[in-house]
C-alpha cells in the first residue's frame, strides 16, 4: 500500500504564493485586522474555539527545547479567547497543565474556565498525556474535577448544526475493555449522527495526532488505526483536530482535514520541513517552528471556516495566519471549497 505521506492530497497553492514573501518570520506580518476586535458572527453562525497544550514547561523538557516566554504566551492565548465575542463553546484538546495531579498547576486554567462559565460559555476537554501525571489515578482525578460533565473520557457534544466527538487517545492508559467500549461508542455515534437530519457535519477531536512532522513526538499509529478509518468512512465527518505536537500543522487526506493545534503555551516543537517532512503540510508558514496559537471554527447550515489565530513573536498582538473553508455537502473525495462567511 502506498505510504500515507504520499497519499496526502495537494492543496491549491495560490494563496501560499501570495504570502510567500512573509512566510519566513511571523513577527513581520502586517497588523491588518490584528489590532481590532474580532467581528461578532450573525445569529445564523456559531464560533467554536479550540486550543491545546497549555501546560507550563517541565524542567526536564527545558533541557531539550528552548523556552519562549511560554507561561506569558499561554496567558496571552487564554486572554485572547476570553476576549472573543460570545463563542458557542471552547474545546481544549489535552495537556491542560503540566501535572494534572498537582492543584497548583491548575490555577491559570481554573481561572480561565471560571471566567468562561461565568459568561455561560461551556468548556469541554480531551485527555492528553499530562492529564495522567504524576500518577494516572491522581492525574485523572484532577482532570475529572474540572470536567465532571461526562462519565467517560469519550463523549459527543452537539452544537447544531455540528456534532463534536471527543475521544481519549491515551491507549496505554486504557484497559482493553475501555478501548473496546470507546470504539463501540465511536462507531455507534458516527452511525447515529449520519442518520440525524439536524446534524450537517461532524468534527472528531483527540489529543494525539495521527499525522505530524514534529521532531519531538511521533504520529500516533493507534489513532491512525483505531480512529481515522471510521472518520474517513463517515459521509458527514470533515475535520479531525488534535494537539500534542506543539505546532500548527494542516494535512488533507481523502478530501478531509487533519489539523494539529498544539500552540497553547507548551515548549514549541521543531518540525521536519521541505524534503525531510514525513507528510505534506499545507500550513501556510513553512518555518520549522510555528508560534503560539488557537483555532477559530465558524459554522453555519451551509459549511464551515477554520482560522488559526497566532501570536506574533513579541506576544503583543496577534494575526489570523491561515484560513480555509468547506461545505457540509462536499463529497468526501473532493477538494475543499469556499463558503460564505
Secondary structure as UniProt FT lines:
FT   HELIX           4..7
FT   HELIX           14..19
FT   HELIX           20..22
FT   TURN            23..24
FT   HELIX           26..28
FT   HELIX           32..35
FT   TURN            43..44
FT   STRAND          46..51
FT   HELIX           59..62
FT   TURN            63..64
FT   HELIX           70..82
FT   STRAND          89..92
FT   TURN            100..101
FT   HELIX           103..106
FT   HELIX           107..118
FT   TURN            119..120
FT   STRAND          122..125
FT   HELIX           129..132
FT   HELIX           136..146
FT   STRAND          155..159
FT   TURN            160..161
FT   STRAND          162..166
FT   HELIX           171..173
FT   HELIX           176..194
FT   TURN            197..198
FT   STRAND          201..208
FT   HELIX           221..223
FT   HELIX           224..228
FT   HELIX           229..233
FT   STRAND          237..243
FT   STRAND          248..253
FT   TURN            254..255
FT   STRAND          256..261
FT   HELIX           274..276
FT   STRAND          293..299
FT   STRAND          303..311
FT   TURN            313..314
FT   STRAND          318..327
FT   TURN            328..329
FT   TURN            332..333
//
